[in-house]
Amino acid sequence: MPRFFCPAPLATGQVLSLPPGAARHVQVLRLQPGTGITLFNGEGGEFEGTGRRMGRSEVEVEIGAHHAIEREALRAVHLLAGITANERMDWLVEKATELGAASITPVLAERSVLRLKAERADKKLAHWQGVAVAAAEQCGRNRLPVIHPALSLADWLAHPTAPGLRCVLSLAQDARALSAAAGGHDALVVLSGPEGGLSPAEEALARSGGFVPVTLGARVLRAETAPLAVLAALIV
């Protein structure tokens, strides 16, 4: 049954018009009146829905039963991901959503190729939030990961957006195995770099801010692969 994110209060018996994004998706799929769909608003669980009217620009649905289904991970993993090139960052957000990341904070690292300022930063944030919505619709999550505005590591340390054991992916000799460091913790904040990794100054700053250096093993993973390997190791 097709799933759609509807960022509005939902209640059984309610009849409402879908927001523009969901309505366009319904129209692309050419769904007909009477077709069953699933709606979720990110507040927990999902609702049955039935198409009532499919107009050229408006889709009206009737809300059915609520099902308190949760597909969230038992361990909350918050990613601080150095911003990578456009397509790679989109891919990271999409797959991190599917793998169950609790939140994603794009980090403006020294070696980040993509630079974001003012209006462009706002547009990128909205774009990444849309990527997360589409991924949640596809994978069955009923809660969206929080996509925070991009910021520097120094700014994050001054105003942390998530609690948990702080880990930084590192190639240093003193880095511990991720599994050993994470044992017994139900919430983690994991920092990873962009292409080229974090600079020595950034890693030193992270350590001084309480981040424990951790490693995923002997192989060096790409910037968009490493955070996903972390999620696969800690959540799945």
C-alpha positions in Angstrom: 0.0 0.0 0.0 1.5 3.4 -1.0 2.8 5.4 2.0 2.7 9.2 2.2 4.0 11.7 4.8 1.4 14.2 5.8 2.7 16.9 8.2 -0.6 17.7 9.8 -2.7 16.5 12.7 -4.4 13.2 11.8 -7.5 11.6 13.4 -9.7 8.7 12.4 -12.8 9.8 10.6 -11.2 13.0 9.4 -11.5 14.1 5.7 -8.6 16.3 4.5 -6.8 17.5 1.5 -3.2 16.1 1.2 -0.4 18.7 1.2 1.0 19.5 -2.3 4.0 17.1 -2.1 1.9 14.1 -1.2 -0.9 15.1 -3.6 1.6 15.3 -6.5 2.9 11.8 -5.6 -0.7 10.4 -5.6 -1.3 12.0 -9.0 2.0 10.6 -10.4 0.9 7.1 -9.3 -2.5 7.7 -10.9 -4.3 6.4 -7.9 -8.1 6.3 -8.1 -10.9 7.2 -5.6 -11.4 4.2 -3.3 -7.7 3.3 -3.3 -6.2 2.5 0.1 -3.1 4.4 1.2 -1.1 4.7 4.4 -0.4 8.1 6.0 2.0 9.1 8.8 2.8 12.5 10.2 6.0 11.7 12.1 4.4 11.7 15.5 4.2 8.0 15.8 2.3 5.2 14.2 0.4 5.3 10.9 -3.1 5.7 9.6 -5.1 3.9 7.0 -6.5 6.2 4.4 -8.9 6.0 1.5 -8.9 8.3 -1.5 -12.2 10.3 -1.8 -11.5 12.7 -4.6 -8.6 13.0 -7.0 -8.6 16.4 -8.6 -6.1 17.9 -11.0 -4.4 19.8 -8.1 -6.1 18.5 -5.0 -6.4 15.0 -3.4 -9.0 14.4 -0.7 -8.7 11.4 1.6 -10.6 10.0 4.5 -8.6 8.9 7.5 -9.2 5.4 8.8 -7.8 3.4 11.7 -4.6 4.3 13.5 -2.0 1.6 14.0 0.6 2.2 16.7 3.5 0.7 14.7 7.0 1.8 15.4 10.0 0.8 13.3 12.6 2.9 15.1 16.0 1.5 16.3 16.5 0.6 19.9 19.7 2.6 20.0 19.7 6.3 19.0 22.6 7.2 16.7 23.0 10.8 15.8 25.3 11.5 12.8 27.6 14.6 12.5 28.6 14.1 8.9 31.1 16.3 7.1 29.4 17.7 4.1 30.3 15.8 0.9 29.7 16.6 -2.7 26.1 17.1 -3.7 25.0 13.7 -4.9 27.0 11.9 -2.2 25.4 13.9 0.5 21.9 13.2 -0.8 22.8 9.5 -0.9 24.1 9.6 2.7 20.9 11.3 3.9 18.7 8.8 2.1 20.5 5.7 3.3 21.0 7.0 6.8 17.2 7.5 7.0 16.6 3.9 5.8 19.1 2.6 8.3 17.5 4.4 11.3 19.6 7.4 12.1 17.9 9.5 14.8 19.3 12.8 13.5 21.8 14.1 10.9 23.8 17.3 11.3 25.7 18.3 8.2 29.1 19.6 9.3 30.9 22.4 7.5 34.3 20.9 7.7 37.6 22.5 6.5 37.9 20.1 3.7 34.2 20.1 2.6 34.0 20.9 -1.1 30.4 22.1 -0.9 30.1 25.5 0.8 26.8 26.7 2.1 25.8 30.3 3.0 22.5 32.0 3.8 19.8 31.3 1.2 21.7 28.4 -0.4 22.0 26.8 3.0 18.3 27.1 3.6 17.5 25.5 0.2 19.9 22.6 0.9 18.3 22.0 4.3 14.9 21.8 2.7 16.2 19.5 0.0 17.8 17.1 2.5 14.6 17.1 4.5 12.7 16.1 1.4 15.2 13.3 0.7 14.6 12.0 4.2 10.8 12.2 3.8 11.0 10.1 0.6 13.3 7.6 2.2 11.0 7.2 5.2 8.0 6.7 2.9 9.8 4.0 1.1 11.4 2.1 4.1 8.4 2.1 6.5 9.7 4.5 9.1 6.9 6.4 10.8 9.2 9.0 12.4 11.6 11.2 10.5 15.2 11.8 11.4 15.8 15.4 12.4 17.9 17.1 9.7 19.7 20.0 11.5 21.0 23.1 9.7 24.6 22.8 8.6 27.2 24.2 11.0 30.8 24.0 12.0 32.2 21.5 14.6 33.0 24.5 16.8 29.5 25.7 16.7 28.1 22.3 17.4 30.3 21.9 20.4 29.1 25.3 21.7 25.4 24.2 21.1 25.1 20.4 20.9 22.0 19.1 19.2 22.0 15.6 20.6 23.0 13.6 23.7 25.0 10.4 23.9 28.5 9.0 23.9 30.6 11.1 21.5 32.7 9.2 19.0 34.8 10.5 16.1 35.9 8.2 13.3 39.7 8.3 13.2 42.7 6.7 11.6 44.9 7.4 14.7 46.7 4.6 16.4 44.8 5.1 19.6 41.4 4.7 18.0 39.3 2.0 19.7 37.0 -0.5 17.8 33.6 1.1 17.5 31.9 -2.0 18.9 34.0 -1.8 22.1 33.5 1.9 22.6 29.8 1.7 22.0 29.0 -1.2 24.3 26.4 -0.4 26.9 25.4 2.9 25.4 21.9 3.5 24.1 22.7 6.8 22.5 25.7 7.9 20.4 26.9 10.9 18.5 29.2 9.9 15.7 31.4 12.5 13.9 32.8 11.7 10.5 34.7 13.8 7.9 34.1 14.8 4.3 36.2 13.7 1.4 39.8 13.9 2.7 38.6 13.4 6.3 38.7 15.8 9.2 41.7 18.1 9.5 44.2 17.4 12.4 42.9 20.6 14.0 39.3 19.4 13.7 40.1 16.0 15.2 42.0 17.7 18.0 39.0 20.0 18.7 36.6 17.0 18.7 38.8 15.2 21.2 39.0 18.2 23.4 35.2 18.3 23.2 34.8 14.8 24.6 34.8 12.7 21.4 36.4 9.3 21.7 38.4 8.2 18.6 37.0 5.0 17.1 37.7 2.9 14.1 35.7 0.6 11.8 38.7 -1.5 10.9 41.8 -1.6 8.7 40.1 -0.4 5.5 39.6 3.3 4.7 36.0 3.9 3.8 34.6 6.7 1.6 33.2 9.7 3.3 29.6 8.8 2.4 30.1 5.1 3.3 31.6 5.4 6.8 28.6 6.8 8.6 26.4 4.2 7.0 28.8 1.4 8.2 28.5 2.9 11.7 24.7 2.7 11.5 24.7 -0.8 10.1 27.1 -1.9 13.0 25.2 -0.2 15.8 21.5 -0.4 14.8 20.7 -3.3 12.5 
